[in-house]
Amino acid sequence: MPNLPDVVLWSIPAFVLLTLLEIVSYRLHPDDDAEGYETKDAATSITMGLGSIGFDLLWKIPIVAIYTAVYELTPARIPVLWWTIPLMLLAQDFFYYWSHRGHHVVRILWACHVVHHSSRKFNFTTALRQPWTSLTVWPFYLPLIACGVHPAALAFCSSANLVYQFWVHTERVGKLPRPFEYVLNTPSHHRVHHASQGGYLDRNFGGILIVWDRLFRSFVREGDRPVYGLTKNIETYNPLRVATHEYAAIARDVRAARTWGERAGRVFGGPGWQPKTAPGAAGPGAAEPGEAEPGAAAAGPTAPAPQPERAA
């Protein structure tokens, strides 16, 4: 079994220090345009992060069992060496992109990920606002295990990816030099990802690298100032409601559905999915004009297409 460090555990002091420095920076140099910090919001984000640690330990029991079974069945083996680890990180980041994208366009997956987008602030504590139901993530990485990546090596790569993404949750860092902005996920790119404006929805899914978004046409450059949160915000700081509100919305929509097709759409369609209705007719649970769909959030396959990227 590879002897790899727990990078998340080792990074906790850095998380704390960077958060304190960001708070102090807002005290010393206020920015009227930035969202900054709000005590209840930050406390909720930290609580969600602490809760996710406990729930992740629970979900890891079946996940590790499945990964171990697949790893034992495959004849492939990729050794953990100094030159294979960067390749594993690259591969993990590729599958992270598709996992992240999938969790934005399939509603039952979005119910897990919506937690991370539920804050209307954008600071280092927002990075800690993690879901308690991450059991939906593991299938996306099965190809890596089947190719011979040891489950412990995958856990290391996933942790490294998570640690990298901490620093991109800030408004205190502007745009970086163009070569960095072209290759890496940066605060500028991730501000777009957390925005709720139509042209920014479902964009910039990359974890460490932004090149996946450029390759698969989901990249948008930061232009208008982002408005953070959901298209229909939940107006609560209760951690349990933050963790479960979209599941509750799905359950309500499924109960109100009239056909099995509509039930399937409410679960497996996009976050803003609505059944087709006759002209002038409104189906059960249909949104009024100008109102966000029930349970809809800052993502969905029907989001308006962004303007073409312009050269800097």
C-alpha positions as CSV (number, residue, x, y, z in Angstrom):
1,M,0.0,0.0,0.0
2,P,1.5,3.4,-1.0
3,N,2.8,5.5,1.9
4,L,1.4,8.9,1.0
5,P,0.8,11.8,3.3
6,D,-2.7,13.1,4.3
7,V,-2.4,16.5,2.5
8,V,-5.7,17.8,3.8
9,L,-4.6,17.2,7.4
10,W,-1.2,18.8,6.8
11,S,-2.9,21.8,5.1
12,I,-5.3,22.7,8.0
13,P,-2.8,25.2,9.6
14,A,-2.4,26.9,6.2
15,F,-6.2,27.1,5.8
16,V,-6.6,28.8,9.2
17,L,-3.7,31.2,8.6
18,L,-5.0,32.2,5.1
19,T,-8.5,32.7,6.4
20,L,-7.3,35.0,9.2
21,L,-5.1,36.9,6.8
22,E,-8.1,37.4,4.5
23,I,-10.3,38.6,7.3
24,V,-7.6,41.1,8.4
25,S,-7.1,42.3,4.9
26,Y,-10.8,43.3,4.7
27,R,-10.4,45.1,8.0
28,L,-7.3,47.0,6.9
29,H,-8.3,47.6,3.3
30,P,-12.1,47.4,2.9
31,D,-13.5,46.8,-0.5
32,D,-17.1,48.1,-1.0
33,D,-17.5,46.0,-4.1
34,A,-16.4,42.7,-2.5
35,E,-18.8,40.5,-0.6
36,G,-16.3,40.0,2.3
37,Y,-17.3,38.1,5.4
38,E,-20.5,37.8,7.4
39,T,-20.4,36.0,10.7
40,K,-23.4,33.7,10.3
41,D,-22.4,32.7,6.8
42,A,-18.8,32.0,7.7
43,A,-19.9,29.9,10.7
44,T,-22.3,27.9,8.5
45,S,-19.5,27.2,6.0
46,I,-17.1,26.1,8.7
47,T,-19.8,23.9,10.2
48,M,-20.5,22.3,6.8
49,G,-16.8,21.6,6.4
50,L,-16.5,20.0,9.8
51,G,-19.6,17.9,9.2
52,S,-18.4,16.7,5.8
53,I,-15.3,15.2,7.5
54,G,-17.4,13.0,9.7
55,F,-19.8,12.0,6.9
56,D,-17.0,11.4,4.5
57,L,-15.6,8.8,6.9
58,L,-18.9,7.1,6.8
59,W,-19.2,7.1,3.0
60,K,-15.7,5.9,2.6
61,I,-16.6,2.5,4.0
62,P,-18.6,1.2,1.0
63,I,-16.5,3.3,-1.4
64,V,-13.2,1.8,-0.3
65,A,-14.8,-1.7,-0.4
66,I,-15.8,-1.1,-4.1
67,Y,-12.5,0.4,-5.1
68,T,-10.6,-2.4,-3.4
69,A,-12.7,-5.0,-5.2
70,V,-12.2,-3.4,-8.6
71,Y,-8.4,-3.0,-7.9
72,E,-8.0,-6.6,-7.0
73,L,-9.9,-7.7,-10.1
74,T,-8.0,-5.7,-12.6
75,P,-4.6,-7.1,-13.8
76,A,-3.3,-3.6,-14.4
77,R,-0.9,-2.0,-11.9
78,I,0.5,1.5,-11.9
79,P,3.4,1.9,-9.4
80,V,3.5,4.9,-7.2
81,L,6.8,6.6,-8.3
82,W,8.1,10.1,-8.5
83,W,7.2,10.3,-12.2
84,T,3.8,8.5,-12.0
85,I,2.3,10.7,-9.3
86,P,2.1,13.8,-11.6
87,L,0.5,11.6,-14.3
88,M,-2.1,10.3,-11.7
89,L,-2.8,13.9,-10.6
90,L,-3.4,14.9,-14.2
91,A,-5.7,11.9,-14.8
92,Q,-7.6,12.6,-11.5
93,D,-8.0,16.2,-12.5
94,F,-9.5,15.2,-15.8
95,F,-12.1,12.9,-14.2
96,Y,-12.7,15.6,-11.5
97,Y,-13.8,17.9,-14.3
98,W,-16.4,15.4,-15.6
99,S,-17.5,14.7,-12.0
100,H,-17.9,18.4,-11.3
101,R,-19.7,19.0,-14.6
102,G,-22.0,16.0,-14.0
103,H,-22.9,17.3,-10.6
104,H,-24.1,20.6,-12.2
105,V,-26.3,19.1,-14.9
106,V,-28.0,16.1,-13.2
107,R,-30.4,17.2,-10.5
108,I,-29.9,14.3,-8.1
109,L,-26.1,14.9,-8.3
110,W,-26.6,18.7,-8.0
111,A,-28.5,18.1,-4.7
112,C,-25.1,17.0,-3.3
113,H,-23.0,19.8,-4.9
114,V,-25.5,22.7,-4.4
115,V,-24.2,23.0,-0.8
116,H,-21.0,24.4,-2.1
117,H,-22.8,27.1,-4.1
118,S,-25.3,28.1,-1.4
119,S,-23.3,30.9,0.1
120,R,-23.8,34.5,-1.2
121,K,-20.3,35.3,-0.1
122,F,-17.0,34.3,-1.8
123,N,-14.1,33.9,0.6
124,F,-11.8,31.2,2.0
125,T,-14.6,29.9,4.3
126,T,-16.7,29.3,1.2
127,A,-14.1,26.6,0.2
128,L,-15.0,24.8,3.4
129,R,-18.7,24.6,2.7
130,Q,-18.7,21.0,1.6
131,P,-21.6,18.5,1.1
132,W,-22.5,15.8,3.6
133,T,-23.8,13.4,0.9
134,S,-20.7,13.0,-1.3
135,L,-21.6,9.3,-2.0
136,T,-22.4,10.3,-5.6
137,V,-18.8,11.2,-6.6
138,W,-17.0,7.8,-6.5
139,P,-18.4,6.3,-9.8
140,F,-16.5,8.9,-11.9
141,Y,-13.1,7.6,-10.7
142,L,-13.7,3.9,-11.3
143,P,-11.8,4.1,-14.6
144,L,-8.7,5.1,-12.8
145,I,-9.0,2.2,-10.4
146,A,-9.7,-0.2,-13.3
147,C,-6.5,1.1,-15.0
148,G,-4.4,0.1,-11.9
149,V,-4.3,3.2,-9.8
150,H,-4.2,2.1,-6.1
151,P,-7.2,3.5,-4.1
152,A,-4.8,5.1,-1.7
153,A,-3.0,6.9,-4.6
154,L,-6.4,8.1,-5.8
155,A,-7.3,9.4,-2.4
156,F,-4.0,11.3,-2.3
157,C,-4.6,12.9,-5.7
158,S,-8.2,13.8,-4.8
159,S,-6.9,15.4,-1.5
160,A,-4.2,17.4,-3.4
161,N,-6.9,18.6,-5.8
162,L,-9.1,19.7,-2.9
163,V,-6.3,21.5,-1.2
164,Y,-5.3,23.4,-4.4
165,Q,-8.9,24.6,-4.8
166,F,-8.9,26.3,-1.4
167,W,-6.9,29.4,-2.5
168,V,-9.1,30.1,-5.5
169,H,-12.1,31.0,-3.3
170,T,-11.2,34.6,-2.8
171,E,-11.9,38.1,-4.2
172,R,-8.7,39.5,-2.8
173,V,-6.7,38.1,-5.8
174,G,-7.3,39.7,-9.1
175,K,-6.3,38.2,-12.5
176,L,-2.9,36.6,-12.7
177,P,-0.4,36.8,-15.6
178,R,-1.8,35.4,-18.7
179,P,0.1,32.1,-18.8
180,F,-1.2,31.2,-15.4
181,E,-4.8,32.2,-16.3
182,Y,-4.6,30.2,-19.5
183,V,-3.5,26.9,-17.8
184,L,-4.6,26.9,-14.2
185,N,-7.8,27.3,-12.3
186,T,-7.5,30.7,-10.7
187,P,-9.6,32.9,-8.4
188,S,-10.8,34.8,-11.4
189,H,-12.0,31.6,-13.2
190,H,-13.6,30.3,-10.0
191,R,-15.4,33.5,-9.3
192,V,-17.2,32.9,-12.6
193,H,-18.0,29.3,-11.5
194,H,-19.7,30.5,-8.3
195,A,-21.7,33.3,-10.0
196,S,-25.4,33.1,-10.5
197,Q,-25.8,35.3,-13.7
198,G,-27.1,33.5,-16.7
199,G,-24.0,33.8,-18.9
200,Y,-21.8,32.4,-16.1
201,L,-23.9,29.3,-15.2
202,D,-22.4,25.9,-15.8
203,R,-18.9,27.2,-16.6
204,N,-15.3,26.8,-15.4
205,F,-15.5,23.3,-13.8
206,G,-11.8,22.7,-13.6
207,G,-10.1,21.7,-10.4
208,I,-6.4,22.4,-10.8
209,L,-6.4,23.0,-14.6
210,I,-8.7,25.2,-16.6
211,V,-7.5,23.7,-19.9
212,W,-10.3,21.0,-19.6
213,D,-12.9,23.8,-19.8
214,R,-11.1,25.3,-22.8
215,L,-11.0,21.9,-24.5
216,F,-14.6,21.0,-23.8
217,R,-16.1,24.5,-24.4
218,S,-17.2,25.3,-20.9
219,F,-14.8,28.2,-20.3
220,V,-15.9,31.8,-19.7
221,R,-13.6,34.7,-18.9
222,E,-14.5,36.9,-15.9
223,G,-16.1,40.1,-17.1
224,D,-19.2,41.5,-15.3
225,R,-18.8,41.4,-11.5
226,P,-20.1,38.0,-10.3
227,V,-23.2,37.8,-8.1
228,Y,-22.7,34.7,-5.9
229,G,-25.2,32.2,-4.6
230,L,-28.1,30.4,-6.3
231,T,-30.6,31.5,-8.8
232,K,-33.1,31.1,-6.0
233,N,-31.3,31.4,-2.7
234,I,-32.3,29.3,0.3
235,E,-32.3,32.1,3.0
236,T,-31.1,29.9,5.9
237,Y,-28.0,29.3,7.9
238,N,-29.2,26.0,9.4
239,P,-26.5,23.4,8.4
240,L,-29.0,20.6,8.2
241,R,-31.2,22.5,5.8
242,V,-28.2,23.7,3.8
243,A,-27.2,20.0,3.4
244,T,-30.6,18.7,2.5
245,H,-32.7,21.4,1.0
246,E,-32.4,20.3,-2.7
247,Y,-33.2,16.7,-1.8
248,A,-36.4,18.0,0.0
249,A,-37.2,20.0,-3.2
250,I,-36.8,16.9,-5.3
251,A,-39.1,14.9,-3.0
252,R,-41.8,17.6,-3.2
253,D,-41.5,17.7,-7.0
254,V,-41.7,14.0,-7.4
255,R,-44.8,13.8,-5.1
256,A,-46.5,16.4,-7.2
257,A,-45.5,14.8,-10.6
258,R,-48.3,13.2,-12.6
259,T,-46.4,10.7,-14.7
260,W,-43.4,8.4,-14.3
261,G,-41.7,10.4,-17.1
262,E,-42.1,13.6,-15.1
263,R,-40.8,11.9,-12.0
264,A,-37.7,10.7,-13.8
265,G,-37.2,14.2,-15.2
266,R,-37.5,15.7,-11.7
267,V,-34.7,13.4,-10.5
268,F,-32.4,12.9,-13.5
269,G,-33.0,16.1,-15.5
270,G,-31.2,19.3,-15.0
271,P,-31.7,21.5,-11.9
272,G,-34.2,23.7,-13.8
273,W,-36.0,20.9,-15.7
274,Q,-39.7,21.4,-16.3
275,P,-42.2,19.0,-18.1
276,K,-43.5,20.1,-21.4
277,T,-46.9,21.6,-21.2
278,A,-49.4,22.8,-23.8
279,P,-49.2,26.4,-24.8
280,G,-50.7,28.6,-22.2
281,A,-50.9,25.7,-19.7
282,A,-48.9,25.6,-16.5
283,G,-48.0,22.2,-15.1
284,P,-47.8,21.4,-11.4
285,G,-45.0,23.2,-9.8
286,A,-44.3,25.3,-12.9
287,A,-42.5,28.5,-12.2
288,E,-44.2,31.9,-12.9
289,P,-42.5,34.1,-15.5
290,G,-39.4,35.6,-14.0
291,E,-39.3,33.3,-11.1
292,A,-36.6,30.6,-10.6
293,E,-37.8,27.0,-10.9
294,P,-38.5,25.2,-7.7
295,G,-35.3,23.6,-6.5
296,A,-33.3,25.3,-9.2
297,A,-29.8,26.5,-8.4
298,A,-26.8,28.2,-10.0
299,A,-26.5,25.6,-12.8
300,G,-28.6,23.9,-15.4
301,P,-28.4,22.7,-19.0
302,T,-30.8,25.4,-20.1
303,A,-28.5,28.2,-19.0
304,P,-28.0,30.9,-21.7
305,A,-24.9,30.5,-23.8
306,P,-22.0,32.8,-22.9
307,Q,-20.5,35.3,-25.2
308,P,-17.5,34.0,-27.2
309,E,-14.2,34.5,-25.3
310,R,-12.3,37.6,-26.4
311,A,-8.6,37.8,-26.5
312,A,-7.1,39.7,-23.6
